[in-house]
Amino acid sequence: MKAIVTGSGGLIGSECVRLLGEQGWQVVGVDNDMRQRFFGPGGTTRPVVKELCTMLPNYTHLEIDIRDRHAIRNLLQHERPDFIIHTAAQPSHDKAASIPYDDFDVNALGTMNMLVAARDFCPESPFCFTSTNKVYGDRPNTVPLLEKDKRYDYADGRDGIDESMSIDACLHSVFGASKVAADVMCQEFGRYFQMPTAIFRGGCLTGPQHSAVELHGYLAYIVLCAVTGREYTIYGYGGKQVRDQIHSRDVARLFLEFYKHPRLGEVYNIGGGRQNSLSILETIDMLAEMGYHLRHKYDPSNRIGDHICYISDLRKIRSHFPQWQMEYDLPTIISGIVERRLDVARPAAP
């Protein structure tokens, strides 16, 4: 079996490559390290790509730009993969405002290039797209909230945000809008062309391999700051804003479940759910309990369109994929990221 994974050097893409490679798939990865262009040297994916090429003999790497329509068409025509995982993106909520053309070209047009080529050359191959909870814009902030000592929570007792929430008539950020375009187009190709597409609206997807920077990769970045002594800035809401965290391996395993049980144009909210949710203040406390005291300062200006409390309602996923269960809880996730940061910082043996 053969799979194509775009963004194969990124957090989710690389985990998908590892999982499929371990199971004997031939995997073609597409990644041209635009993350370094977006975020500087700290955001580069090249070390991860080098590791994949070294560790997985059934992995082939291609430095193709997904904005290159002809290159993408040639790739899918030549490879005709059994499975497509599209994770390549400009991923930053904040960065997008300063690079709107690049953001839209990568997120919306790049996704269109993948969809049309898949329709033309392998329309029966399951297609997983990593969307984002930012497609809901700031609408989650209209849900009544309770302010507690260390976090916000839903006042109506709901478990989280489900897929019925509207994505219309709200403030999205430029990034959120470009991902809406890609998200809806993936749905449309599923329904209009009867293609097996899945749209996964991610909360905080995380893991040790995350090349985290201040503008993207919250949990891995705050751990990086705590381990290295770098100062961290909390933006608004008293540090009580809440996110649910899911390990990249659990995401990759879910994508494989969709391959085994495909549907047409389905939307799923994916994250750690209530059991893996925490606020910034709670994160700081957890790190302190592990012996890592975070230096931080507070900026009362929240990020534009930021969610105050976002927890994914996983009931639809669990209904459609009952064999899938999360394997990583919060302590395991954070410990793994800490270990990775320490390994990177540790001098090589002579």
C-alpha positions in Angstrom: 0.0 0.0 0.0 1.1 3.5 -0.8 0.4 6.8 1.0 1.2 10.4 0.2 1.6 12.7 3.3 2.0 16.4 2.7 3.7 18.4 5.5 5.6 15.2 6.2 8.2 17.0 8.3 5.6 18.7 10.5 4.1 17.4 13.8 1.1 15.5 12.4 2.6 14.6 9.0 5.8 13.1 10.5 3.8 11.0 13.0 1.6 9.7 10.2 4.7 8.8 8.2 6.1 6.9 11.2 2.9 5.0 11.9 2.3 4.0 8.3 6.0 3.2 7.8 5.9 0.9 10.8 3.0 -0.9 9.3 4.7 -1.6 6.0 3.3 1.2 3.9 5.3 2.9 1.2 5.1 6.5 2.1 5.9 9.5 -0.1 6.4 12.7 1.9 6.0 16.2 0.6 7.6 19.0 2.6 9.7 22.0 1.4 10.3 23.5 4.9 8.2 26.6 4.4 7.8 26.4 8.2 11.3 27.8 8.4 10.4 30.6 6.1 7.3 31.4 8.2 8.9 31.2 11.7 12.7 31.3 11.3 15.3 28.7 12.1 13.4 27.5 15.2 10.5 26.4 13.1 12.5 24.3 10.6 11.3 20.7 9.8 14.6 19.6 8.3 15.9 17.6 11.3 12.6 15.7 11.4 12.8 14.9 7.7 16.4 13.8 8.0 15.3 11.4 10.9 12.5 10.0 8.8 14.8 9.4 5.8 17.3 7.7 8.1 14.9 5.5 10.1 12.4 4.5 7.5 13.7 2.7 4.4 10.2 2.7 2.8 10.0 6.5 3.0 10.6 8.7 0.0 10.9 12.5 0.5 10.1 15.1 -2.1 10.6 18.9 -1.7 7.5 19.9 -3.6 5.6 23.1 -3.0 1.8 22.3 -2.7 1.1 25.6 -4.4 2.7 24.2 -7.6 -0.4 22.8 -9.3 1.5 21.0 -12.1 3.9 19.4 -9.7 1.1 18.1 -7.5 -0.8 16.8 -10.5 2.3 15.0 -11.8 2.9 13.5 -8.3 -0.6 12.1 -7.9 -0.7 10.9 -11.5 2.6 9.1 -11.1 2.0 7.6 -7.6 -1.7 7.1 -7.5 -1.7 6.6 -3.7 -4.1 4.4 -1.8 -4.3 7.0 1.0 -3.7 10.8 1.2 -3.0 12.7 4.4 -2.9 16.4 3.8 -1.3 18.3 6.7 0.8 20.9 4.9 -0.3 24.4 5.9 0.6 27.9 7.1 -0.5 27.1 10.7 -0.3 30.3 12.6 -3.4 32.2 13.7 -1.2 35.3 14.4 1.3 35.1 11.5 -1.4 35.0 8.8 -2.3 38.7 9.1 1.2 39.8 8.0 1.4 37.3 5.1 -2.2 37.0 3.7 -1.2 36.0 0.2 1.1 33.2 1.4 -1.4 32.1 4.0 -4.2 31.8 1.5 -2.1 30.3 -1.3 -0.8 27.6 1.0 -3.9 26.8 2.9 -6.7 27.3 0.4 -5.1 27.0 -3.1 -2.7 24.2 -2.0 -5.6 22.2 -0.7 -7.5 22.8 -3.9 -4.5 21.5 -5.9 -4.5 18.3 -3.8 -8.2 17.8 -4.1 -8.5 18.2 -7.9 -5.5 16.0 -8.5 -6.9 13.3 -6.1 -10.3 13.5 -7.9 -8.6 13.1 -11.3 -6.1 10.3 -10.5 -7.2 8.4 -7.3 -10.8 9.5 -6.4 -11.5 6.3 -4.3 -8.5 6.9 -2.0 -9.4 8.2 1.4 -8.3 11.8 1.9 -7.7 13.2 5.4 -7.4 16.9 5.8 -6.2 18.6 9.0 -8.4 21.6 9.4 -8.6 23.7 12.6 -11.0 24.8 15.4 -10.2 28.3 14.1 -12.8 27.7 11.4 -15.3 28.5 14.2 -13.8 31.9 14.6 -14.6 33.6 17.9 -18.1 32.0 18.0 -17.0 29.6 20.9 -16.7 32.7 23.0 -20.4 33.3 22.8 -21.0 30.1 24.8 -21.7 31.3 28.5 -18.6 30.7 30.6 -17.8 30.4 34.3 -14.6 32.0 35.5 -13.0 29.7 38.1 -9.8 30.1 40.1 -7.4 28.8 37.4 -9.6 28.3 34.3 -12.7 29.2 32.4 -15.3 26.5 31.8 -18.7 26.2 30.1 -21.6 27.5 32.3 -24.1 25.2 30.8 -22.2 22.0 31.7 -21.5 20.9 28.1 -18.6 18.6 27.6 -17.2 20.6 24.7 -17.8 22.1 21.3 -19.4 19.8 18.7 -19.6 19.9 14.9 -23.0 21.6 14.8 -21.5 25.0 15.8 -21.8 27.6 13.0 -18.6 28.8 11.2 -20.4 31.8 9.7 -20.8 35.5 10.7 -18.0 35.7 13.3 -14.4 37.0 13.6 -12.0 34.3 12.3 -8.5 35.8 11.8 -7.0 35.6 8.3 -5.7 32.1 9.1 -9.1 30.9 10.2 -10.7 32.2 7.0 -8.2 30.5 4.7 -8.7 27.3 6.5 -12.5 27.7 6.2 -12.0 27.8 2.4 -10.0 24.6 2.5 -12.4 22.9 5.0 -15.5 23.6 3.0 -13.9 22.6 -0.3 -12.9 19.3 1.2 -16.5 18.8 2.3 -17.7 19.7 -1.1 -15.4 17.3 -3.0 -16.6 14.6 -0.6 -20.3 15.3 -1.2 -20.3 16.6 -4.8 -17.8 14.1 -6.3 -18.5 11.3 -3.9 -14.9 11.2 -2.6 -14.0 9.7 0.8 -12.8 12.9 2.5 -12.5 13.7 6.2 -12.1 17.1 7.7 -10.5 17.0 11.2 -10.9 20.4 13.0 -8.0 20.2 15.4 -7.9 21.8 18.8 -4.3 21.7 20.2 -2.4 18.9 18.4 0.9 18.4 20.1 3.8 16.0 20.8 7.6 15.8 21.3 8.3 16.3 17.6 6.6 19.8 17.5 9.0 22.4 16.1 7.3 24.9 18.4 7.6 28.7 18.2 5.8 31.5 19.9 3.3 31.9 17.1 2.5 28.2 16.8 2.6 25.2 19.0 1.4 26.4 22.4 2.1 23.4 24.7 5.4 22.5 23.2 6.5 26.1 23.2 5.6 26.7 26.9 7.5 23.6 27.8 10.5 24.8 25.8 10.4 28.1 27.7 10.2 26.3 31.1 13.1 23.9 30.3 15.4 26.5 28.8 14.6 29.4 31.1 13.2 31.5 28.3 10.5 34.0 29.4 6.9 33.2 28.3 4.3 35.8 27.6 0.6 35.2 28.6 -1.7 37.1 26.3 -5.0 38.1 28.0 -7.8 36.4 29.9 -5.7 36.2 33.1 -4.0 33.0 31.8 -7.2 31.1 32.3 -7.9 30.3 28.7 -8.4 26.6 28.2 -7.3 24.2 25.4 -7.6 20.5 25.0 -4.4 18.6 24.1 -4.1 15.5 21.9 -0.9 13.7 21.1 0.1 13.5 17.4 0.3 9.7 17.6 -3.4 9.5 18.6 -4.2 11.8 15.7 -2.3 9.5 13.2 -4.1 6.5 14.6 -7.4 8.2 14.0 -6.5 9.0 10.4 -5.7 5.3 9.9 -9.1 4.4 11.3 -10.7 6.7 8.7 -8.8 4.9 6.0 -10.3 1.6 7.2 -13.8 3.0 7.5 -14.1 5.9 5.1 -17.1 8.3 4.7 -17.9 11.1 2.3 -17.2 14.7 3.3 -17.4 14.1 7.1 -16.3 16.8 9.6 -14.9 15.9 13.0 -13.8 18.0 15.9 -10.6 16.5 17.2 -8.7 17.2 20.4 -7.9 15.8 23.8 -11.5 16.4 25.1 -12.3 17.3 28.6 -9.9 14.8 30.1 -6.9 16.4 28.4 -7.9 20.0 28.8 -6.0 22.6 30.8 -5.5 26.4 31.1 -2.2 28.3 30.8 -2.2 28.7 34.6 -2.8 25.0 35.1 0.1 24.2 32.6 2.4 26.4 34.6 1.4 24.6 37.8 2.0 21.1 36.2 5.4 22.2 35.0 6.3 23.5 38.4 5.3 20.2 40.0 7.8 18.5 37.6 10.6 20.9 38.7 10.4 23.4 35.8 9.4 26.9 37.0 8.3 29.1 34.1 9.5 32.7 33.9 6.5 34.6 32.5 5.0 38.0 32.1 1.4 39.1 31.4 0.1 41.1 28.5 -3.5 42.0 29.1 -4.2 42.3 25.3 -5.6 39.0 24.1 -4.9 37.6 20.6 -7.5 38.8 18.1 -10.2 36.2 17.7 -8.6 33.9 20.4 -10.8 31.3 22.1 -11.3 31.8 25.8 -12.3 28.2 26.4 -12.1 25.5 23.7 -12.6 21.8 24.5 -13.5 19.4 21.7 -16.6 17.3 21.9 -15.4 13.8 20.8 -18.8 12.0 20.7 -19.0 12.0 16.9 -15.5 10.6 16.5 -16.2 7.9 19.1 -19.5 7.0 17.4 -17.9 6.6 14.0 -14.7 5.0 15.1 -15.4 3.0 18.2 -12.1 1.1 17.9 -10.2 4.3 18.5 -9.2 5.5 21.9 -6.7 8.1 23.0 -3.5 6.5 24.5 -1.8 9.6 25.8 -3.0 11.6 28.9 -1.8 15.0 29.8 1.1 13.9 32.2 2.4 11.6 29.5 2.2 14.2 26.8 4.0 16.9 28.8 6.6 14.4 30.1 7.4 13.4 26.5 7.8 17.0 25.3 10.1 17.7 28.3 12.3 14.7 27.5 12.5 15.7 23.9 13.6 19.3 24.9 16.2 17.9 27.2 17.5 15.5 24.6 17.8 18.4 22.1 19.6 20.5 24.6 21.9 17.7 25.8 25.5 17.9 24.3 26.4 15.0 22.0 28.6 12.3 23.4 32.3 12.7 22.4 
